[in-house]
Amino acid sequence: MTNSPASRGGRDPARLQDPFAPLQVALGAAPPTIPWLDVAKALAARKAGLPKTGGLIGSTYAQFMNENAPRFLREVQRRMGLEPQAAPAGLRASTGPVPSQAPLVAPEPIATRASSAPAPPVSAPSDRGQAPTAPVTTRSASRARPTATPGQLHFLGEFSKAEGTDETTAKRYGYASGYDVRYGYKRSAKPLTQMTLDEVAKLSGANGRYQVMAPTLGDFRKAYGLTGKELFSPELQDQIGVYLLNRRGYGNLKLSPEDLQLNMSMEWASIEDPKKKASHYTYKRKDKSGNTVVVPQPVKMRGETFEAALARARELDAGR
C-alpha cells in the first residue's frame, strides 16, 4: 500500500475537481485582509482528507499549489470584488481572463443628512461604512489606478447630471467645473481641484463631481496606496468614480439592469432604488410649521433613464 493521500482516506490534491466549494463560508468568517494562501492550504487539506497540519508537504503540496493556487487567487479576488493582482512568486502564471469583479452589496441602513439648501446635489453618504462593500486591502503605492473606459465615462457623466454636478449646473452655481462642486453648493477657501485628498477629507459633506465623502476617500487611498498628498484633480476624481462603479458591480455583466441600479442607488442618492421607488437615502428638513421631518432625497434618475444610460455605456465599451 502506498502512502498517498488517497490511501489515507483522502484524495490526491492534484486531482481535486473543485477546491473552491467551501470558499464562500471561509470568506464570510475571514477578516478583510484575508491571507488567501493560508486559506488555500486549509481548504486543500480539508478537501484531501488530510490532517490540518503536516498533511500537504513536499512534492504533493507543491504540485497542488502550482496547479490550483492561481485559480484560487482569481476566485478569491472575484468573490471579494477585488481587482486582479499577480500571484505570489513561485507559482505558475495563471491562464485565461480574470473574472469580472462581483459586487458584494448588502442592504444598508438609510442614512440621514441635514440640509437647508432647496436644491443641493443629491449624493448618497459616501461613507459607505453603513453598508458592507467589497473589502479593501492596503496596496503598494505603485499599484496602477483604474482607467475609465468610454462607457464608464458616459455612465458617470449621466450620474453627474442626476447629482447636479454636471458642467452646466456647476457653472450656473458659479463653479469653474463640476469637479469643484460641494454638497449644498457650499464654498471653500479654494477650489476642490486645487486641494489634496487630505484637505478634501477634512471638509464636511460630499464633494466633487461624484459627491464622495471622507470615508470613501479613505477606502480609495488604501486600495491604491496613496499618501493623501495627491491633488483632488479631475483625473483623480474620474478614477474614484470608476472605483465606485466597479465596487458596485459595473463589470459584472451577469447582473440585471435592475440589480445594478439597486447597487448604484446605494452609492448615489439621486438614483432611484428600484425596490423602494424612491431614493435609498433620506435627509432632514423643516416643514411649514417649523418641525423637523425626514424625507427621501430627490431622485433624478429612474429606471428607464438608468437603463438607457447603461445600454449606451455598454455600446461604447463594445466599440459601437
N, C-alpha and C positions, 0 to 999 in steps of 0.2 A: 504494500500500500504506500502510495506517495504521500508526502507531507504537504500537499497542495491545499489551498483554501477549500476547494470542493470536498476534499476528503475529510475536512474538519466540520462538515455540515453546512458550509457556505458555498459560494460560487466564485469562480475566478474573476477578480475585479476587471480584468481586461475584456471580459465578455459581457459585462453589465450592459443591458439594453437601455435602461433609463436611470441614471444616477441622480435625477433631479426630482423624483416624486415627492420626497419629504421637504423640498426646499421651501415651499410657502410657509409651512409650520415653523421651520427653523428661522426664517427671516422675521416672522411675526414676533418671536421672542428675543431676537437679537438686537443689540444696540445699533444706532445708525452707522457708526463706524465699524461695520461688520468685518471680522477677519475671515474673508471668504476662503482662504486656503485652509484654515483650521476647520471650517465647516465642511469643506470638500473632503478632508481626511476623515472627519467624523461620519459623514454620510457614506463614504466609501466603505469604511469599516463596518457600519451597520448593515449596508446592503450586501456586503460579502459574508456576513455572519461571523465576523471576527471579533476578538476582544477589543474594547475601546482603546487599550494601549498595547503597544508592542505587536500589533497584528499585521499591519501593512508595512513591511520592511523590505529592504534590499531591492532586487530587480522587479519583484511583483509590484511593489508600491510605485517605483519609478515608471514601470510600464503603464500602470493605471493613470498616473498623473499626466504623463506625456500624451496619452490618448484622449483623456477626458477633461483635464483642467482648463484648456482654452474654451471648450464648450461650456463648462461650468461657469467660468468667468462671464461669458456673454450672457448666460441665463440669469446670473445674479444681477448684472447690470440692467438687463431688460426688465426684470421684475421690480427692481428698485428705482427704475426710471432714470438711471444714470447714463451719461454719455460714455462711449467706449474708451477704454484705456488699454495700454499694452499689457500683455500677460507678463508675469514675472520672468526674470532671466532664468534660463534653463529649461523653459517649457517651449514646446514647438509652437510656431506661429499658428494662430487659428486660421481656418479657411472659411470662405463664404462670407456673405454680408452680415454685418452686425444687426441684430433685430432692432426695430424702431423702439423708442422709449415707450414704456407703458405708463399711463397715468396712474398714480397712486393717490386717488382722491376719495376722501370720505366726507360725509356730511359734516359741516362745521356750524357752530352756533352763529346766530345772527348778531352782528356787531352793531353798536350804536355810535353815532358820531354827531356831536353838536354842530349846528351850522345856522348862521343867521343870514347868509347870502341867499338871495332869491333864486339864483340860477348858477350854482357853482359847478365846476367839473365834477362829475359824479364817479368817484372811484371807490371800489371796494377797499376796505382797510388792508393794505398790503403787508400787514404784519404777518399774515398767513400762519402765524403761530396758532391761530384759532382753529386751524384745520390741519389734519395730517396731510403732509405732502411728501413728495419724493425726498428721502433722507439726503442730507447734504453732507459731504465729507470734505475735509481740507485737501486742497490740491496744491501742487507746486506752483510757484509764481510763473513758471514757463508754460503752463498749460494754455493752449490756444483758446481764445474766447469764441463763442458761436458767431457764425457769419450768417446774415439774413439771406434767405432765398427771395426771389422776386415775389413769390406767392406770400411769404411771411410779411414782407414789407407792405404788400397790398392789404393783407388782413389787419395788420397793426394800424395802417392808415385809416381803415374803416372804424376801428376801435377808437382812434383818436377823435374822430368826428362825434362818436357817441359820448366820449368823455368830455367834450368841449375843449380839447387841446389841439385841434387841427389848426393849420396856419391862418385860415380866415378868421376863426373865432379868437385866436390868440391876438391877432393884430387889432381886432375890434376892442379888446380889453387893454390895449397898449403894450403888449409884449412884442419883443423882436421876433419870436418864433414860439411854436407850441412846446418846444423843449424847455422853455423858461417858465411855463405856467405852474403856479402853485394852486393848491386846493382852495376854493373860495375866491380865486383870483387875488390872493394876498400879494403884497410886495415884500421884497427883501432888499438888503443893502446893495447887493449886486446881482446880476443875472445868474440863474442856476447854472448855466453852461460855463460860467467862469468860476464856479465853486468846485472844491474837491468833494469826493464821496464822503469824507469825514464831515465836511461842513454841511453838506445836504442832510446827512443823517441826524444832525442836531436840530434841524428845522421841524416844526410841528406839521402834522397832516401829510397828505400825499403830494408828491412833487414830480414835475417833468411831464413829458409827453404821455407817458404811460402810468402816471399818477401812482408812483411807488412810495412806500413808507420805509422808515429806517430799518425795521427787521428784514424786509425784503432785500435791501441793500446789503445787510449783513450776510444773508444767505448767498447772495451773488459773490460777494468778496471771498467768502470761504470756498465756494465752488471753484473759483478761478485763481485763488492765491493772490488777491490784490492787496495792496498796502493801505488803501484809503486815501492816498495822496493823488490818485488819478483824477483828472478833471471829469466832471459830470457832463461830458460833451454830447452832442447829438449822436456821434458814432457809438459811444459807450451806452447811451440810453437805448439805442436800437438793439445793442447786444443784450441788454437787460430784457427788452421786450421779447426777443427770441427765446431767451432763457425761460421767461414766464409761459410763452406759448408751449415750449417743449415740456415743461413740467406739468402742464395741464393736458397733455396728450395730443398736440397737433400732429406729431409724427406717427401716431398710431392710426393707420388707415382702416383698421377694423372697427373703430368707434363710429357709431352712427352720428349724423349731424346733431341730433337732439342731445345725445350724451356729451358730445364735445361742447355744445352750447352750455349745458349744465356745468361742466367743468370750468368753462371760461367765465360763467356768471359768478363763480366763486372767487375769481380773480379781479373782475371789473364789474362794479355795481351797476353800470349803465346797460349791461347786457341782461336781458330778461332770463330769469330762472324758469325754464320751461315747465317745471312741476308746479311752481307757485303762481305762474303767470304774473309775476311781479319781480322786482329786484330781490336778489338774495339778501340784501342788506337794508338796514333802516337807519334813520337819524332822528335827532330830537329837534323840535321847533316849537314856537309859541303859537297857540291858536288865537282867535279873535278875542277871547276872554282873558288872555294872558297866561293860560295854563300850558304847561309843557306836555307835548304829545309826541309819541313815537310814530313815525310814518315811514313807508318804504322810500328808498332812494328813487329818484326819477329814472325811468327806463327809456333809453333812446334807441336800442337795437333789439328787435323782436325776432321771432322765428324765421319769417320769410327773408328779412333783411340779412340775418346771420347766415342763413343757408346760401343766399346769393353771393355774399362776400366770400364764404368758404369755397363755393364752386369756382369762383373766379380765381381764388388763390391756388386751388388745385390745378386749374388750367395753366396758370403762369408757371407753376413749378414743373409742369409736364412739357413746357416749351411751346405752349399754344397761345 
